[in-house]
Amino acid sequence: MPLILPGNVASAIGGGYDVDNSCRFNGSDSYMHWTDTGGSGSRVQFSISLWCKKCSNGAFNPLVLAYQDGDNFTNLQFNSSDQLQWYNETGNQIKGNLITNRFFRDPSAWYHILAVFDSGNGTAGNRMRLYVNGTEETSFATDANPDQNESSWFNYQDKKVHLGYDTGDLGWAGSALAFNGYIAQFMLVDGTVLTPSDVGEFDSDSPTIWKPIDISSTSVGTNGAFLDFADSDNLGDNEGIAGEDWTEVNLDATDSATDTPTNNFCTMNPLYKMDDPTTFSEGNCKAVVAGSSWAAQKGTMAVNTGKWYWEIKLSAGTIANYFLGVQGINVDEDAGSPQEVSPTVVWYNGDASIGVDGSYSGSHGALDQGDIMGIALDMDAGSYGQITIYDQNAASVSNVDLSSAADYVMPFGANVTSTSEFNFGGCSAFTISSAAADENNYGNFEFEPPSGYLALCTKNLATDG
């Protein structure tokens, strides 16, 4: 399968089309829906195109659902095994079902998905089709195409379509489900079979890289939609059909993100598990530790050069139990407490000291619950770099030589019965009041990043990482 946009490739720098916005769905109760009242479109021919960044595994992650009731629906989803599924059911009978053999478990990746329904096609194997990152999926655990001219539940008058939601009566899990992650460039095209070249392109310099194109002028047909999420005050604005906006449920301006397939931002990584488990939410930017033992979290991006900035809010729990900073990517996770494994540099809020591989020194004044701290990481200073911790007023607290650091370090947190909210600039877990960007105009921060320090995102990594 061709690559999605990785961290530091030429195609992430610029050139070509930029997707500016996405929408963050929280995995519990946020979604959108729309009911067409203007008339039926084609129930036998349509296409769905979207980009998504999936933030959780091992659970159903619904993408798009057209719904009459629990026995009559069509949906596109990641199933509980993290396989992509394209499904159609009528009268409690399966009328089409594709489940990929491949699994989709990378929380740092933006995937492009094109799902086509074309039941009038004379070739049975072409009636339901899936494409991921510009290439058709052909290896399926389940491969059951519908009968010729079988109807779906999309484009049916007065039937509801959900984005990022499963009503709970479809038989998958027995309760309502919501997508956990980010969605960008969502398009439903009524009456047309799209091909990958209609909605994306391979990079001319890196032909295994699939990237977005401008699809804003694509006709979506009678009952279609195009949501670009550009208006934070109206995330459901349907650019495809004027006046047919989608209804947001538990979504607001704080869920408008600049984390997109053309500028992928760092988040925390749910695949990294050390000691007590951590519950992630808010697009993997909120980490909740409820256990009585230490738990640790790491980011999805690592650096060994450049200057980088991110923020953390000490939002709940035992205020002394915060260790926040950076850690090397190759650590012995069984060597001891996670915040003391070499190489690690952290701010310890219990006594406001700085810890280097478990050795603590200094006292700089502890932060209070609800305070926001900034971390400025300079990997070019000295032999290995420096880390500067800023308090709520952006005053310098301490500089620490990362002399024990490995080649690459990642954002790191460790805590007990505490909640940390991270902001890497793409979509903050806490409300931003000042909207400060870095000098390349990327990111959305509470405090202005120090001069020369950049947000951890692919466009910056491509030039400075």
N, C-alpha and C positions, 0 to 999 in steps of 0.2 A: 504494500500500500504506500502511495506517496506520502511524504512527510507533511505534517501541518507546520505552520511557521514556528521554527525553533528559536532558541534564545538569541543567537547572534549571527544571523545570515544576512547577506546583502539585501535581500528582498524586504527585510524589516526596516531598513533605513528610510525608505521613502520611495519615490518613483512608482507609478501605478496608482491605483485607487486606495484611498484610506477610508476605513469604517471608523467613524468618530464616536459612536455610542453603542452601548448594549443595555440590557435590562437585567438586574439581579433578582432572582427568585430564591426565596429563603428555605425551600424544602419542607415547609409545614403548612402554611395557609395563604401564600401569595400566588396569584395567577391572574389571567385575563380571560374574558369570555365575550362572545358576540353572537347575536341571533339575527339572521337575515330575515327580513319581513317583506322583501321586495319581489320575491319569486324564486323558483328553483333554477339552478344552473345544471351543469352536467354531473350526474352521479356516477358516470362510468369513465370519465376522463378528467384528470386534474393532476397537479404537481404541488409538492411542498418543498421549499428550500429554506434552510436556516443554518446559522453557525451557532455552536453551543460549546460552553466550557463547563464540564460536568464536575461537581464538587464532592460527590459522595459515591460510594460503592456498596454493593451488597444489598441494595434496596431498589424497588421500582422507581424509575425517574421518568414520569410521563412528559412528553414533548407537546403533542397536538392530539386532541380528541374531538371527533364529531359524534354527537350523542343524541339518541332518542330515549333509550332506557338501557338497563343492564343486559338486555338480550339483543340489542340492536345498536351497534356502534362501530366506528372505524378509528383506530388509533396508531400513533407512532410513539415508541417509547424505548427506553433501556429497561430490560427486565431485571429481576432480582439477582441474576447471575452476571449482569453488566453486558449482556448481548443486546444488539440492536434488533428491535422487533417491529414489523409492519403488519398490521392485523385488521381483519374485517369480519364482522359477525352479524348475522341476520336470523332472527327467530331462534336464538340460542344455538345456532349452527355455524360452525366455522366456514366462512366463505372467502378464505385467503389468509395465509399466515407465513411470513418469512421471518426466520430467526437466524442471525449470523452465527457462524462458528467462532468468529473472532470476538474478543472481549474488549471493552472500552473502559479502562481503569486509570487513565492518566489525568490527575486533577490539575495539571499545568497546561494541558493541551486544549487548543481550540479545534474542534472538528466541524467540517462542513458536511451536512447531510442533505441529499436530494432524494425524496421519495416520490415515485411515480405510480399512479393508478390508471390503467388503460385496459379495462376489461373487454372492450370491443376488439382488441388485437387478436388476429387469427392465430398467432403463435402463443400457446398457453404460457410458456416461460417468460413472456414479456408483458404479462398483464399486471403484475406488481413488481417493481424494480427498486433497488436501493443503490445509491452511490455515496461513497464516503471519500472526501478529499479528491474529487474529480474522477475516481475510478469505480467501476461497477463492482458491487459485491456479488460473487458467484459461488461462494462456499457457504452452505447453510446447514445448520443443525435441523431445521425444519424448512421445507420448501414446498408449500402448498399454494398454488395460484388459484384464483377464482375461476368459475365457469365463465364462458364467453358472455359478455353483456351483463354480468352480475353487478348489481348496484351497490354503491358504498353509501355512507351516511354524511358525506361532505356534500355541500351545495344543495341541500334539501331545505326548502322553505320552512321557516319556523323551528328548525332544529339548531340547537346550540353548539357552538364550536369553542373549545377551551384551549388555551395556550398555557402549558406548564401545570396541568391539573388532570386528575382522575377522580371521578365522582365517588368512588368507593363501592359501587355496586356492580363492577365489571367482573368480579371474581378473581382478581389478581391477589389482593391482600386483605379484603374484607373491611377496609376502611379507606377514607379519602386519602389521596396521595398528591404530592406536589413536587415539581421539579426543583432540584437543589443545584443551582449554578447560574450561569449567565447565558443569555440568548441574544443574538444580533442578526440583523438583516432577515427577519422572518417574512416569508412570502408564500401565500396560497394563491395559485393560479387556476382558475376555473376554466375547463374546456381545452387545455393545452398540455401536451406532453413536452416537458422541458428536457433538455440535455445538459450535461455539465457545462458545456461551453456557453450556455445561456446565462449562467449564474456565477461563473468563476473562470479562472485561467491558470495555467502553469507558468511559473516564473521563467522568463526568457534566459536568465543567467543560471538559474538553479532549477532545472526542469523536473525535479522531484518535489518541488514546493508548490502547493496549491494555494491560491490566494483569491480574495474577493475582487469583483468588478462592480462598476456602477450599474445597479439594476432598477434604479428609481423610475425609469421611463418604461419599464416592462408593463404591458397591459395585463391586468389580473383577471379579466373577464367579468361575468355578471356578479358572482358571489365571492370574489377574491379579496385579498388583503396584502398590503405591504406595510410593515411596521419597522421604522428605522430607529425608534426610541430617542429621537433627537430633541423632543420637547419634554423636559423633565416635569413640567406641570401637566402634561397630557401624554403619558407614556403609551397609551392605547390609540394615539392618533393614526388613523388609517390613511396613509399616503396613497394607497391604491384606489380607493373609492371615497370621494369626498362625502363627509356627513355620515359615514358608517364606522365611527370610531368604536374601538373595543373597550369594554368596561374593566377598569383595574380593581382588583380585590386585594386589599392589604398591600398595596404598592403605592409609593409616593416618590417625591423628588429625590429622596435619599437612596433610592434603588436605581437611579440613573447612573450608569457607569461609563468610564472611558477605557476600561479593560475590554479590548476588542481583538478580533483576529488579526488586525494589522498593527496593534500595539498591545502585546500581552504583558500584563503586570504580575509581579510577584504576589502570592498569597501564602498563607500557611498551608502545610502539606499534611493531609489526613493519613497518608500512607506511612508517615513516620510515626512509629509508636514506641514509646519508651516508658516503662513502669506503668503507673495508673493511666487508664485511658482518658483521652480528651474528647469532648464533644465540640464539634466545629459547626458554625452557622454563619450567616451573613456573608455568603460567598467565600467561605474559609478564611474570613478575617476576624472572627470572634472565636475564642478558645475558652471553654468552660471545663474546669477540673473540679469534680465533686468528691473525689476520693480522699483518703487520709494519707496517702503516700505521694511522693514526688512524681509529677508527670512533666514531660518535656515536649516542646513543639519546635519544628523547624520550618523555614520558608521553602519555596519551590525554586528559588534562584540562588546560585552561588557565584562569588566574584573573587578574583585575585589581583585586580588592578582597578583603578578609578576611585571616585569619591561618590558616596551613596547616602541617601537620607530616607528615613521612614519614621513613623510615629506610633506610640502605644499609649492607650488609656488604661489606667489601673481602675477598672470599673466596679469590681465587687469582690467580696471575700476577705480573707485574712490579709491585711495590708502588708504585713512583714514577709509574706510568702512569695514575693516577686523576685525572680532572677531574670533579667532581660538584657540581651546583648547579641553576641555572635558565637558561632561554634563551627569548627572544621567539619568538612563533609565526611571524612573518614575517621570516625571515633570508635573506640571500643565501648559499646553501649552497656557492657556488663562490668565495666571497670569500677563503678561506684555511683554515687549520686550524679544525676545527669548534668547538673550545673558545675560539676567539678571534674568532668572528664576532659582530658587534654586533647586538642586545644580548645579552650573556652574562655571568653572574656565577658563578664556580666556585671551589671549594676545589681547589687543586693539591697533591697529596700528595708530589710530588717534593721540594719545599722548604717544604711547609706554609704556602704563601702563598695569598692571595686574588687571583683574577684578575678584572678587569673589562674586558671587550672586549679581552683580550690583554695588559693592563697589570697586572703582578703586584707585590704589596707585602706586607710583614709576614712574620713567621716565628713559627708558633704551636705547633710540635711535631708532627711527622708521626705519622700513625696506623700501626699495624702490621697485617700481614695477619691477617684474622680479626676485626679490630675492627669494631664497629658504630657508625656515625655517624648523628646525627639532623640533619635540616634543618628549621628553623622559618622560614617565609616570612611576613613581615608586609607586605602590600601597602597597608596604610593609614597606615604611618608616613612622615612627611615628604612629599615630593612624589610619590615612587613606591614607597617602602617600604624595608624592610630584610630581610636574610637573616642568620640566625644559625646557625652550624655548631656542633654539639655533638660532643664526643669520646665514647669508650666509657663514660665516667663521667658523661655528661650535663653536663659543665662547659662554660660558654660559651667559645668560642674567638675569635669575631670577629663584629662587626656591620658590614654593608656597605650603603651607600646605593645603591639601585638607580636612580640618577638618569639612567642611560642606557637604562633598560628601556623597551620598547614598552608598549602598553596591556595586553597579555596576555603572561604568561610560563608556561612549562611545566616540569615536572621534566626534568632533563637530565643526561646522562653522556657522557663521552668517554674512551676508553682504547685501549691497544695490548696485545695478548696478555694480557688480564686478564679476570677474571670478577667481575661485580657482581651482588649479590643485593638486590633492592628489597623494601620492605615499605610499602605504602600503607594497610595496615590491614585489607584485605579477605581476603587470603590471602598470608602471607609466604613468600618463597623460602627463608628460613632459619628454624631452630627458635626459637620464642619461649619464654622461660623465665618471664617475669613477667606477661604478659597485661594490659598497661595499656591503657585506653581513653581517648578524649578526653572532655571534659566533657559531651558529648551522649550518651555511652556508645556511641560508634561506634568501630570499629577495634580492632585487637589488636596492641599494640606492645611492644617490649622495654623501652623507657623511657617514663615518663609524659610525655605531651606538655606543654610549658610552658602555663601558665594562659592560656586564651583561644584556644589553637591547636587546630585541628580536622583530622580526617582528610579527605582528598580523596575525597568520595563524594557521590552525588546528593542525599541527604537534607540534608547540610550545605551543599552548593552552593545548594540551593533556598532556604535561609534566610540564608546568610551570604556567598554567592559573588557 
